[in-house]
Amino acid sequence: MPSQRITTVFVRFSSPTLRAAVLAFCAAGALAACSKPAPPVEDIRPVRVIQLVADAGAERSQFSGDVRPRYESQLGFRVGGKIIERKVDVGATVKRGTVLMRLDPQDIRLAETQARATLRAAETERELAAADYQRHVNLRSQNFVSQAVLDAKQSALKAAQANVDAAQAGLRGQSNQADYTTLVADVDGVVTAIDAEVGQVVQAGTPVVRVARTAEKEVVIGIPENKVDGLRQSADVVVRLWADAEQTIPGKIREIAPMADAATRTYTVKVALPARADARLGMSATVELATGAATTGGLRVPLSALVNNKGASSVWVVDNGAVKLVPVQVAGQVDNDVLVSGAVRAGQNVVTAGVNLLKPGQKVRILTADVARRADAEAAMTANGGAAR
């Protein structure tokens, strides 16, 4: 019976093609049963790194401001009156002595005429007093009048002379008043504002024109209160104009406000600029300066490279294609980076991204700059696509 069953099976698979298929299947099963399991694929994580570099600079900060004139005069008439002429516009370049505005001089001229008439009357009185005194001198020489009468005439002459002096001073004052009806620039500069127009009646001293000197300029910024003390000892100041950010301009701190602004709660700082034709008034500028004490012996790393390991700070150092956790001490801060010291040295590669996903001894692959930028772009596109959906 068994032999008969075997024979039947052999007959059924007697076809050459089927026989070959069965033999191949059996061989594959035999090989699969005898082979070892495939080894696990080693996890090599791509990472970004930065090479440690010693930093001996101070903490630096950047503040935005604008270019302003160091001196800006608010000019006004020294007498009151009605404006009848305006000779300049905003933005006009003026020289010393350039006429800016004029007042109606009619009232001033009338007052000057009155002062001149007063002077002539005083001079007439003085001439009469002088002639009278001279007659009494002759009479006194002949003993026809007493000395007391002569002294009275002499006093009258002196009083008349004093009246003449007063009238002359009054006339000079009125002449000056007539000159004050013409407002002229007292410095070379540019007109930055017009505060009065033709037909307006102004009082003496009311500002009507603003003129800024263009020879000396400065950048005005506002700094927070926690940077004031460090700023007072800062000597390294660099200014960049928004119109030409690649070019640096050396600056110098000229003034620090003793009191914070009531609205912004920042302290106004004025940074003097050297004479430059391309630094025009009102331009936007960025001031970069040291706002902390100088540090020495620190290694500069991004804040993202730090790992909080049991209450202590550490960094992942790449060594022979693997990472190891090295404890460090934070020595200070420079912009968005920190200065560290400890069991690290300049020239080592430190992981700067994904530090919480690593483990000691893990194999890593350092990303090049091009690959890192492409990964950032793909991540941004993915995030935007997800937000759109």
VEXZA-948075 format. One record per atom (N, C-alpha, C): x, y, z. Coordinates in steps of 0.001 Angstrom, whole numbers, padded with zeros to 6 digits, always signed. Each point is the difference from the previous one (the first is absolute). Layout:
BEGIN
XYZ ...
END
This chain:
BEGIN
+000801-001220+000000 -000801+001220+000000 +000831+001266+000000 +001000+000112+000837 +000859+001164-000074 +000689+000145-001324 +000485-001075-000566 +000685+000108-001281 -000933+000464-001085 -001227-000421+000089 -000956+000424-000999 -000249+001502+000090 -000064+000574+001232 -000233+001431+000186 +001173+000813-000521 +001216-000474+000219 +001183+000691-000486 +000017+000016-001508 -000370-001082-000564 -000016-000100-001447 -000986+000968-000598 -001121+000147+000658 -001035+000913-000501 +000495+001438-000002 +000666+000358+001077 +000549+001369+000093 +001029+000238-001081 +000866-000999-000225 +001024+000159-001003 -000604+000174-001379 -001102-000676-000206 -000644+000083-001301 -000576+001387-000219 -000604+000518+001053 -000607+001326-000124 +001038+001077-000311 +001215-000056+000531 +001045+001008-000219 +001059-000476-000971 -000428-000901-000893 +000941-000515-000969 +000332+000985-001098 -000774+001081-000104 +000286+001013-001010 +001342+000654+000311 +000853+000217-000957 +001333+000595+000267 -000088+001391+000586 -000949+000791-000483 -000101+001381+000477 -000430+000046+001453 -000999-000801+000336 -000465-000011+001393 +001059-000552+000917 +000713-001019-000502 +001041-000594+000837 +001093+001015+000320 +000355+000824-000950 +001048+001015+000235 -000467+001057+000979 -001279+000383-000100 -000543+001019+000917 -000022-000499+001423 -000388-001278+000147 -000056-000562+001351 +001381-000109+000593 +000956-000428-000787 +001369-000132+000501 +000585+001358+000405 -000296+001025-000823 +000517+001352+000331 -000622+000514+001287 -001312-000258+000171 -000665+000466+001228 +000569-000700+001225 +000243-001243-000122 +000563-000755+001129 +001419+000474+000324 +000772+000297-001044 +001371+000477+000235 +000004+001336+000700 -000941+000900-000432 -000074+001317+000641 -000415-000126+001451 -000949-000888+000255 -000411-000191+001389 +001126-000547+000843 +000780-000911-000586 +001120-000563+000746 +001045+001051+000308 +000281+000874-000989 +000998+001052+000231 -000491+001004+001040 -001303+000332-000078 -000542+000956+000983 +000052-000563+001398 -000227-001275+000101 +000025-000617+001327 +001404-000070+000555 +000999-000128-000890 +001375-000139+000458 +000713+001333+000200 -000477+001130-000653 +000716+001290+000076 -000212+000665+001337 +000936+000935+000418 -000084+000742+001251 -000882+001230-000177 -000598+000567+001087 -000819+001217-000112 +000860+001201-000401 -000601+000956-000783 +000748+001173-000483 +000374+000901+001174 +001238+000540-000001 +000406+000878+001118 -000777+001308-000032 -000281+000614+001146 -000741+001275+000036 +000816+001125-000646 -000728+000908-000644 +000657+001140-000642 +000445+001002+001065 +001251+000411-000069 +000542+000937+000990 -000603+001396-000185 -000467+000618+001107 -000641+001322-000035 +001086+001088+000007 +000183+000620-001133 +000961+001108-000120 -000817+001273-000211 +000043+000862+000986 -000853+001195-000021 +000780+001181-000604 -000609+000707-000969 +000655+001219-000524 -000128+001143+001006 +001065+000757+000191 +000002+001097+000975 +000698+001217-000595 -000340+001136+000577 +000715+001238-000313 +001008+000270+001102 +001134+000499-000390 +001052+000259+000983 +000572+001390-000224 +000691+000474+001000 +000749+001244-000092 +001356-000241+000632 +001024+000559-000597 +001347-000159+000534 +000250+001055+001058 +000460-000409+001155 +000220+000907+001108 +001133+000967-000309 -000244+001256+000287 +000987+001061-000211 +000081+000829+001264 +001207+000318+000435 +000172+000819+001200 -000529+001395-000264 -000683+000584+000977 -000569+001342-000111 +000507+000831+001162 +000591+001176-000326 +000523+000893+001046 -000661+001356-000047 -001162+000083-000636 -000679+001288-000117 -001007+000211+001102 -000610+001165-000014 -001025+000332+000963 -001373-000272-000611 -000993-000030+000844 -001374-000169-000475 -000388+001198-000863 -000541-000265-001190 -000337+001056-000934 -001499-000001-000267 -000509+001173-000218 -001427+000178-000258 -000167+000957-001164 -001165-000097-000650 -000329+000872-001117 -001290+000758+000310 +000007+001280-000376 -001164+000850+000218 -000245+000817-001267 -001265+000208-000309 -000381+000781-001172 -000230+001450+000391 +000349+000900-000926 -000189+001430+000242 -000048+000746-001312 +000122+001300+000061 -000012+000817-001204 +001039+001100+000124 +000418+000511-001161 +001025+001041-000061 -000664+001357+000246 +000565+000756+000921 -000523+001319+000337 +001156+000994+000078 -000307+001283-000126 +001060+001003+000166 +000355+000149+001474 +001268+000251+000255 +000391+000237+001385 -000549+001333+000494 -000013+001003-000866 -000523+001316+000360 -001144+000356-000936 -001127+000367+000556 -001153+000460-000760 -000564+001225+000699 +000012+001128-000695 -000431+001270+000585 -001442+000296-000381 -000780+000435+000996 -001356+000465-000244 +000044+001526-000033 -000009+000535-001194 +000189+001436-000184 -001337+000724+000078 +000034+001198+000603 -001183+000842+000104 +000390+001469-000052 -000973+000844-000279 +000252+001442-000039 +000199+000536+001416 +000855+000994+000128 +000239+000632+001295 -001007+001096+000300 -000894+000259-000942 -001097+000950+000190 -001274-000663-000512 -001134+000488+000450 -001267-000514-000465 -000472+000725-001245 -000905-000650-000740 -000537+000630-001194 -000652-001008-000916 -000393+000484-001169 -000670-000811-001002 +000992-000414-001079 +000017-001310-000302 +000909-000517-001022 -000525+000397-001382 +000848+000624-000789 -000404+000440-001339 +000759-000740-001097 +001046-000765+000366 +000777-000670-001043 +000725-001205+000585 -000038-001115-000759 +000766-001200+000366 +000894-000345-001182 +001306-000104+000235 +000981-000122-001073 +000507-001430-000220 -000286-000938+000912 +000562-001348-000103 -001104-001034+000171 +000303-001234-000410 -000881-001146+000179 +000735-001076+000805 -000756-000997+000445 +000601-001115+000734 +000952-000749-000929 +001191-000289+000497 +001021-000688-000790 +000974+000921-000691 -000238+001310+000071 +000892+000945-000664 +001321+000091+000762 +001090+000025-000742 +001325+000196+000588 +000274+001496+000095 +000382+000457+001180 +000208+001434+000226 +001413+000237+000505 +000481+001195-000234 +001279+000457+000508 -000229+001030+001098 +001040+000237+000745 -000085+001013+001049 -000336+001361-000623 -001053+000651+000510 -000440+001280-000506 -001104-000072-001030 -000417-001211-000405 -001089-000139-000957 -001314+000471+000617 -000771+000809-000746 -001277+000504+000496 -001028-001132-000025 -000665-000203+001140 -000987-001065+000122 -001432+000542-000052 -000298+001038+000785 -001335+000598+000061 +000124+001494+000279 -001086+000712-000253 -000056+001433+000291 -001324+000321+000678 +000061+000988+000912 -001195+000540+000646 -000367+001348-000630 -001239+000412+000214 -000432+001334-000421 +000746+001035+000845 +000851+000856-000600 +000841+000910+000779 -000654+001363+000286 -001269+000206-000370 -000580+001328+000079 -000007+000538+001428 -000471-000767+000952 -000050+000475+001391 +001394+000245+000554 +000935-000839-000368 +001365+000155+000492 +000615+001278-000575 -000280+000303-001232 +000544+001221-000602 -000596+001250+000648 -001281-000042+000313 -000614+001142+000684 +000650+000221+001362 +000247-001095+000727 +000656+000128+001297 +001416+000537-000158 +000673-000398-001078 +001343+000520-000247 -000046+001497-000300 -000981+000431-000762 -000152+001431-000285 -000254+000786+001274 -000807-000548+000877 -000263+000660+001278 +001267+000100+000837 +000791-001042+000040 +001238+000025+000763 +000974+001019-000576 +000029+000144-001298 +000891+000981-000624 -000446+001421+000333 -001306+000239+000031 -000516+001319+000376 +000302+000299+001466 -000100-000973+000846 +000328+000182+001407 +001465+000370+000169 +000860-000594-000803 +001414+000326+000066 +000234+001448-000432 -000667+000436-001054 +000197+001379-000435 -000476+000996+001063 -001100-000313+000660 -000489+000884+001061 +000994+000047+001158 +000569-001148+000356 +000968-000034+001091 +001261+000771-000369 +000420-000090-001240 +001176+000744-000422 -000262+001514+000034 -001193+000413-000350 -000348+001429+000070 +000030+000497+001430 -000549-000790+000920 +000014+000375+001409 +001432+000080+000521 +000835-000902-000458 +001398+000032+000452 +000702+001252-000528 -000240+000382-001250 +000634+001210-000549 -000447+001259+000755 -001278+000048+000337 -000493+001142+000776 +000623+000037+001390 +000109-001181+000633 +000591-000053+001340 +001479+000357-000058 +000686-000369-001058 +001424+000324-000130 +000207+001493-000189 -000851+000636-000811 +000119+001454-000198 -000316+000761+001285 -001011-000447+000711 -000355+000653+001264 +001115-000141+001024 +000609-001189+000027 +001097-000213+000956 +001188+000883-000356 +000278+000175-001271 +001133+000821-000398 -000222+001467+000356 -001223+000483-000151 -000288+001388+000403 +000212+000196+001495 -000436-000977+000799 +000162+000127+001451 +001455-000144+000410 +000793-000657-000770 +001429-000049+000299 +000606+001392-000163 -000386+000720-001055 +000509+001365-000215 -000497+000947+001090 -001267-000181+000376 -000527+000863+001075 +000683-000282+001322 +000329-001239+000233 +000666-000347+001269 +001408+000555+000021 +000645+000061-001159 +001345+000577-000028 -000001+001487+000330 -001127+000668-000257 -000136+001421+000339 -000705+000194+001342 -000265-001085+000669 -000621-000002+001328 -001422+000592-000027 -000706-000257-001148 -001374+000484-000072 -001006-001047+000521 +000426-001310+000025 -000865-001052+000541 +000795-000797+001022 -000737-000652+000835 +000666-000813+001038 +000438-001347-000587 +000835-000665+000796 +000477-001328-000416 -001132-001015+000000 -000955+000169+000843 -001130-000935+000059 -000797+000019-001295 -000186+001200-000547 -000731+000090-001275 +000792-000687-001108 +001317+000192-000004 +000830-000650-001017 -000061-001524+000132 +000006-000482+001227 -000077-001461+000209 -001333-000553-000499 -001077+000728+000178 -001315-000454-000470 -000018-000099-001523 +000606+000992-000672 +000051-000045-001450 +000863-001153-000505 +001066-000287+000760 +000851-001126-000385 -000754-001323+000144 -000784-000104+001053 -000810-001211+000192 -001040-000154-001110 -000601+001115-000419 -000976-000064-001082 +000651-000462-001299 +001244+000428-000238 +000706-000426-001198 +000294-001501+000025 +000409-000491+001168 +000273-001429+000119 -001286-000814-000192 -001100+000469+000524 -001270-000711-000185 -000404-000030-001467 +000224+001143-000685 -000325+000034-001429 +000870-000967-000788 +001272-000116+000370 +000892-000943-000665 -000449-001445+000255 -000444-000271+001231 -000502-001346+000315 -001232-000331-000831 -000878+001007-000204 -001172-000240-000845 +000399-000310-001438 +001040+000636-000468 +000484-000287-001349 +000530-001429-000086 +000769-000406+001005 +000532-001379+000006 -001132-001019+000005 -001022+000262+000810 -001131-000928+000060 -000733-000058-001331 -000174+001143-000632 -000692+000030-001291 +000805-000721-001065 +001337+000120+000033 +000838-000721-000957 -000109-001517+000189 -000006-000415+001264 -000147-001438+000270 -001355-000492-000484 -001047+000805+000246 -001325-000401-000472 -000069-000112-001505 +000670+000912-000694 -000002-000057-001460 +000745-001228-000502 +001129-000327+000636 +000736-001207-000415 -000847-001251+000240 -000711-000013+001138 -000868-001141+000261 -001098-000152-001034 -000618+001115-000377 -001044-000069-001008 +000553-000367-001373 +001226+000428-000280 +000631-000398-001263 +000224-001515-000032 +000420-000555+001135 +000151-001455+000084 -001337-000696-000169 -001043+000564+000600 -001321-000588-000132 -000417-000073-001467 +000337+001031-000751 -000309-000019-001429 +000767-001109-000721 +001246-000243+000414 +000779-001092-000599 -000566-001366+000382 -000626-000088+001184 -000527-001278+000475 -001246-000435-000773 -000549+000844-000822 -001147-000411-000804 +000405-000940-001131 +001295-000164-000221 +000516-000941-001001 +000688-001149+000729 -000510-001228-000200 +000566-001185+000642 +001015-000633-000940 +001238-000149+000470 +001074-000574-000816 +000567-001229+000707 +000587-000903-000783 +000640-001196+000557 +001314+000392+000661 +000209-000523+001192 +001236+000312+000712 +001083-001045-000200 -000315-001120-000688 +000980-001060-000269 -000262-000572-001385 +000987-000734-000505 -000203-000765-001232 -000745-001281+000344 -001040-000302-000762 -000761-001206+000298 -001120-000223-000984 -001013-000748+000448 -001148-000337-000833 -001267+000265+000797 -001030+000491-000674 -001283+000291+000647 -000744-001312+000209 -000333-000319+001241 -000681-001253+000325 -001479+000177+000291 -000459+001219+000276 -001420+000208+000306 -000349+001472-000140 -001246+000263-000393 -000565+001346-000056 -001207+000015+000930 +000035+000831+001029 -001053+000013+001016 -000932+001199-000095 +000170+000852-000991 -000876+001163-000179 -000048+000347-001475 -001105+000617-000390 -000186+000339-001399 -000271+001492-000162 +000006+000449-001251 -000258+001405-000324 -001411+000376+000457 -000110+001178+000609 -001274+000470+000518 -000206-000280+001467 +000817-000868+000580 -000139-000338+001417 +000683+001044+000860 -000660+000391+001095 +000571+000944+000958 +000674-000799+001102 +001275+000267+000223 +000776-000763+000981 +000527+000939+001070 +000224-000559+001163 +000596+000739+001094 +001518-000127-000060 +000652+000874+000702 +001465-000044+000038 +000462-001318+000610 +000918-000658-000665 +000553-001249+000491 -000737-001245-000436 -001145+000124-000668 -000744-001182-000442 +000777-000708-001109 +000302-001325+000122 +000731-000704-001065 -000808-000047-001286 +000618+000392-001096 -000670-000009-001296 +000741-000854-001028 +001313-000177+000154 +000805-000789-000939 +001009-000816+000810 +000202-001257-000422 +001017-000847+000621 +001118-000257-001015 +001198+000253+000447 +001176-000190-000860 +000959-000951+000711 +000379-001066-000688 +000915-001000+000561 +001362+000134-000646 +001037-000089+000815 +001354-000008-000528 +000308-001382-000580 +000529-000015-001199 +000302-001273-000669 +001440-000455+000223 +000810+000818+000631 +001406-000378+000192 +000144-001129+001015 -000822-000011+001041 +000095-001007+001054 -001332-000733+000101 +000087-001352-000087 -001193-000839+000065 +000185-001077+001058 -001116-000596+000390 +000031-001048+001004 -001173-000945-000217 +000122-001199+000545 -001071-000985-000039 -000610-000086+001396 -001313+000132+000076 -000710-000028+001275 -000691-001350+000134 +000285-000705+001091 -000587-001312+000271 -000574-000004+001408 -000804-001015+000289 -000522-000211+001344 +000428-001360+000512 +000550-000058+001202 +000490-001260+000564 -000766-000328+001274 -000196-001283+000305 -000681-000375+001242 +000852+000298+001221 -000650+000042+001137 +000691+000421+001216 +001058-000993+000462 -000141-001283-000375 +000991-000975+000442 +001296+000052-000815 +000055+000844-001051 +001206+000124-000802 +000753+001297+000270 -000547+000877+000833 +000592+001329+000173 +001372-000086+000646 +000121-000752+001083 +001277-000048+000720 +001114-000579-000870 -000290-001052-000765 +001019-000566-000872 +000354+000903-001151 -000955+000850-000395 +000239+000882-001134 +000932+001153+000350 +000031+000399+001245 +000817+001153+000388 +001485-000259-000207 +000434-001258+000071 +001414-000310-000199 +000289-000480-001422 -000994+000034-000873 +000195-000512-001355 +000755+001010-000853 +001042-000474-000663 +000773+000853-000911 -000063-000500-001437 -000480-001245-000192 -000092-000597-001337 -001421+000168-000507 -000214+000981-000857 -001330+000306-000535 +000084-000008-001520 -000886-000758-000638 -000032-000113-001456 -001403+000378-000471 -000070+000853-001016 -001271+000459-000558 -000102-000481-001437 -001191-000499-000357 -000291-000399-001376 -001263+000703-000464 +000085+000638-001160 -001175+000628-000604 -000822-001048-000720 -001319+000110+000101 -000867-000970-000666 +000211+000043-001512 +000297+001149-000549 +000200+000128-001441 +001286-000677-000471 +000954-000205+000903 +001275-000644-000346 +000458-000804+001211 -000684-001131+000221 +000257-000792+001203 +001343-000695-000007 +000625-000130-001165 +001285-000687-000076 +001144+000864+000518 -000158+001305-000007 +001064+000907+000410 -000190+000404+001461 +001063-000093+000771 -000047+000355+001415 +000581+001391+000217 -000577+000708+000955 +000441+001352+000328 +000367+000019+001481 +001199+000418+000351 +000349+000084+001426 -000784+001120+000671 -000535-000287+001150 -000768+000986+000755 +000580+000209+001385 -000530+000992+000685 +000452+000318+001347 -001193+000470+000822 -000170-000611+001154 -001116+000377+000866 +000252+001397+000550 -000901+000912-000319 +000160+001386+000421 -000851+000330+001223 -001153-000613+000096 -000909+000384+001082 -000908-001167+000351 -000201-000224+001297 -000944-000990+000517 -000977+000738+000902 -001279-000103-000301 -001006+000730+000762 +000019-000452+001458 -000060+000930+000942 -000004-000391+001410 -001335-000541+000476 -001027+000108-000843 -001347-000387+000404 -000680-000726-001147 -000775-001041+000317 -000690-000774-001021 -001167+000789-000578 -000286-000274-001278 -001138+000637-000652 -001299-000478+000647 -000916+000921+000217 -001239-000334+000716 -000880-000946-000797 +000054+000063-001329 -000860-000838-000829 +000625-001356-000298 +001256-000025-000439 +000651-001247-000419 +000752-000694+001135 +000286+000714+001089 +000778-000538+001126 +001386-000456-000441 +000547+000648-000997 +001369-000256-000429 +000818+001264+000182 +001321-000174+000035 +000910+001124+000175 +000527+000424-001373 -000104+001282-000279 +000449+000526-001283 +001520+000109-000013 +000613-000557-001048 +001452+000028-000169 +000299+000650-001348 +000947+000930-000006 +000393+000692-001222 +001417-000430-000370 +000138-000526-001218 +001280-000503-000499 +000486+000949-001097 +001141+000636+000228 +000550+000963-000966 +000581-000736-001196 -000199+000591-001195 +000515-000552-001247 +001082+000909-000572 +000957-000562-000718 +000953+000861-000728 -000701+000682-001161 +000625+001044-000529 -000586+000743-001115 -000073-000904-001230 -001215-000233-000482 -000217-000867-001166 -001103+000609-000857 +000220+000003-001311 -001001+000565-000902 -001190-000946-000191 +000221-001333+000149 -001067-000952-000254 -000904-000207+001202 +000351+000509+001170 -000853-000106+001188 -000911+001215+000047 -001181-000151-000603 -000940+001114-000061 -000952-000040+001179 -000537+001160+000322 -000892+000108+001147 -001244-000856-000207 -000416-000690+001063 -001189-000835-000050 +000238-001418-000439 +001213-000352-000440 +000288-001365-000431 -000104-000984+001166 -000425-001228-000316 -000031-001063+001002 +001399-000582+000172 +000339-000323+001229 +001337-000518+000295 -000088-001026+001117 +000990-000875+000040 +000132-001006+001054 +001309+000221+000725 -000065+000061+001318 +001186+000210+000830 +000319-001307+000717 +001204-000503-000214 +000466-001216+000674 +001090+000396+000978 -000175-000400+001257 +000951+000397+001031 +000078-001053+001075 +001100+000062+000744 +000218-000923+001112 -000763+000503+001213 -000816-000881+000594 -000800+000383+001156 +000306-000858+001216 +001130-000710-000009 +000365-000828+001140 +001497-000031+000187 +000436-000549+001105 +001425-000078+000282 +000664-001024-000914 +001251+000226-000296 +000740-000915-000867 +000204-001335+000680 -000058-001064-000781 +000189-001337+000519 +001207-000621-000669 +000675-000892+000699 +001198-000649-000546 -000084-001490+000258 +000572-000792-000914 +000096-001436+000204 -001272-000755-000291 -001047+000604-000546 -001249-000685-000274 -000054-000487-001424 -000822-001033-000215 -000259-000548-001321 -001440+000316-000347 -000215+000557-001178 -001318+000501-000379 -000801-001093-000689 -001198-000302+000509 -000894-000996-000585 -001418+000554-000005 -000857-000464-000914 -001403+000418+000034 -000699-000523+001243 -001043+000698+000389 -000761-000417+001177 -000660-001351-000211 -000316-000343-001261 -000651-001277-000296 +000920-001197+000206 +001320+000235+000157 +000929-001118+000184 +000045-000504+001436 -000537+000758+000949 +000076-000395+001403 -001017-001092+000325 +000418-000936+000835 -000852-001091+000480 -000043+000074+001516 -001206-000041+000540 -000167+000005+001460 +000064-001441+000496 +001126-000363+000566 +000222-001369+000437 +000076-000036+001518 -001092-000391+000638 -000067-000107+001463 +000366+001308+000688 -000550+001096-000529 +000236+001307+000594 +001288+000663-000420 +000813-000670-000807 +001260+000567-000470 -000064+000166-001515 +000790+000931-000513 +000037+000263-001435 +001051-000871-000659 -000340-000535-001176 +000922-000851-000752 -000200+000268-001484 +000933-000500-000804 -000092+000077-001458 +000390-001347-000576 -000530-000284-001208 +000370-001211-000719 +001204+000313-000894 +001092-000713+000228 +001219+000170-000788 +000139-001192-000941 +000228+000282-001281 +000170-001055-001003 +001464-000447+000010 +000204-001311+000230 +001354-000551+000066 +000007-001330-000745 +000749-000079-001108 +000119-001213-000813 -001367-000500-000468 -000845+000889-000449 -001292-000378-000560 -001063-000312+001020 +000281+000151+001286 -000981-000246+001058 -000041+001207+000936 -001043+000061+000817 -000168+001139+000904 +000236-000444+001435 +000503+000938+000769 +000155-000223+001434 -000417+001272+000729 -000570-000168+001174 -000520+001114+000785 +001113+000542+000897 +000302+001296-000163 +001096+000623+000739 -000583+001129+000863 +000209-000004+001304 -000509+001091+000858 +000772+001297-000236 -000706+001109+000072 +000607+001321-000194 -000567+000962+001034 +000669+001139+000137 -000466+001089+000853 -000274+001225-000874 -001158+000618+000191 -000372+001192-000761 +000692+001203+000617 +000833+000707-000821 +000784+001131+000506 -000615+001343-000331 -000916+000060-000938 -000588+001288-000378 -000815-000138-001262 -000500+001120-000477 -000840+000024-001184 +000506+001064-000964 -000012-000316-001299 +000380+000926-001059 -001080-000085-001075 -000808+001043-000114 -001144+000000-000915 -000896-001199+000320 -000238-000885-001010 -000841-001178+000214 +000815-001243+000324 +001289+000147+000207 +000878-001113+000342 +000414+000086+001461 +000594-001090+000475 +000511-000045+001370 +001475-000368-000039 +000708+000407+001020 +001409-000354+000151 +000103-001116+001026 +000655-001094-000384 +000117-001161+000876 +001474-000304+000243 +000235-000673+001083 +001349-000456+000347 -000133-001358+000678 +001114-000660+000194 -000025-001317+000626 +000829-000981-000790 -000553-001231-000186 +000744-001065-000667 -000160+000058-001514 -000083+001184-000546 -000065+000190-001451 +001154+000899-000412 +000348-000085-001260 +001116+000796-000494 -000330+000500-001402 +000704+001023-000410 -000209+000577-001322 +000349-001020-001076 -000802-000035-001066 +000207-000931-001094 -000910-001197+000035 -000618-000321+001143 -000919-001119+000076 -001331+000346-000669 -000670-001048-000518 -001316+000163-000613 -001083-000297+001023 -000928+000936+000169 -001082-000122+000968 -001329+000002-000737 -000891-000901+000365 -001321-000102-000628 -000839+001206+000414 -000688+000598-000981 -000777+001215+000269 -001495-000189-000186 -000466-001133-000517 -001428-000205-000220 -000356-001445+000313 -001165-000212+000611 -000458-001346+000341 +000777-000630+001122 +000474+000787+000932 +000858-000538+001073 -000768-000908+000951 -001317+000177+000101 -000788-000817+000932 -000327-001380-000559 +000336-000262-001266 -000299-001292-000625 +001221-000910-000071 +001138+000448+000518 +001231-000785-000079 +000217-000787+001285 +000873-000989-000105 +000401-000796+001159 +001494-000261-000087 +000657-000221+001117 +001457-000176-000013 +000433-001147-000912 +001033+000256-000818 +000541-001009-000891 -000734-000149-001309 -001053+000754-000221 -000772-000140-001229 +000801+000490-001201 -000093-000767-001088 +000669+000378-001236 -000764+001156-000652 +000738+000963-000521 -000626+001155-000622 +000687+000298-001325 -000724+000734-000837 +000531+000453-001284 -000160+001518-000044 +001105+000709-000223 -000014+001465+000024 -000577+000529-001299 -001005+000840+000104 -000618+000613-001170 +000867+001142-000514 +000095+000071-001314 +000685+001155-000589 -000938+001185-000024 +000549+001158-000313 -000819+001215+000005 -001109-000062-001042 +000312-000561-001191 -001011-000080-001053 -001133-000932+000394 +000329-001130+000567 -001023-000961+000422 -000864+000598+001103 +000622+000732+000926 -000761+000610+001091 -000969+001036-000527 +000442+000812-000950 -000903+001005-000558 -001153-000666-000751 +000272-001087-000722 -001049-000694-000727 -000992-000643+000966 +000489-000502+001105 -000898-000583+001000 -000896+001066+000620 +000566+001162+000252 -000818+001094+000538 -001083+000410-000991 +000354+000080-001275 -000978+000392-001010 -001117-001033-000103 +000372-001310+000022 -001024-001033-000072 -000891+000010+001221 +000585+000266+001179 -000825+000060+001203 -000966+001166-000033 +000477+001141-000542 -000870+001167-000103 -001132-000244-000983 +000287-000664-001121 -001034-000299-000981 -001019-000972+000579 +000470-000982+000749 -000910-000946+000620 -000913+000679+001007 +000597+000904+000790 -000803+000725+000992 -001034+000897-000671 +000380+000674-001071 -000944+000849-000721 -001111-000820-000642 +000364-001154-000552 -001021-000856-000594 -000982-000508+001015 +000523-000370+001193 -000899-000448+001051 -000905+001103+000492 +000517+001202+000070 -000829+001116+000449 -001080+000305-001025 +000356-000139-001313 -001012+000282-001039 -001112-001023+000047 +000358-001279+000250 -001050-001005+000106 -000835+000174+001243 
END
